[in-house]
Amino acid sequence: MSKSPARMDLPQGTLDLVVLQVVAGGSIHGYGIAQRIKRASRDALQVPQGSLYPALHRLERQKLLVAEWKPSDTGRAARFYRLTASGRARLQERTARWIRLAEAVGLILQTAGGGAR
């Protein structure tokens, strides 16, 4: 049986991108966002509440997300977040930048004189 990968922290500035991507899948509450990130990353990423909820509020203040109170699966009221048109545009822009950055770093790591192998 294989071990799950070591958990790691998100690089600075990527939490918003990850949250926007998860919320792009449809209306979801905070706990669901955290669980979806954990599952999608195969347990490598775990976002603590102390980071997630301030990010959700920040994205809401920036009008990238909107939230409404609705009953959750447990019957308790929870804030469900969904992407705004501005949020969708920001997600596309940030995704394109992330892909360019990842490609550039990959090229550097592949160079012959680039260090440890």
Stockholm file with secondary structure:
# STOCKHOLM 1.0

chainA/1-117         MSKSPARMDLPQGTLDLVVLQVVAGGSIHGYGIAQRIKRASRDALQVPQGSLYPALHRLERQKLLVAEWKPSDTGRAARFYRLTASGRARLQERTARWIRLAEAVGLILQTAGGGAR
#=GR chainA/1-117 SS CCCCCCCBCCCTTCHHHHHHHHHTTSCEEHHHHHHHHHHHTTTSBCCCHHHHHHHHHHHHHTTSEEEEEEECTTSSEEEEEEECHHHHHHHHHHHHHHHHHHHHHHHHHHSTTSSCC
#=GC SS_cons         CCCCCCCBCCCTTCHHHHHHHHHTTSCEEHHHHHHHHHHHTTTSBCCCHHHHHHHHHHHHHTTSEEEEEEECTTSSEEEEEEECHHHHHHHHHHHHHHHHHHHHHHHHHHSTTSSCC
//
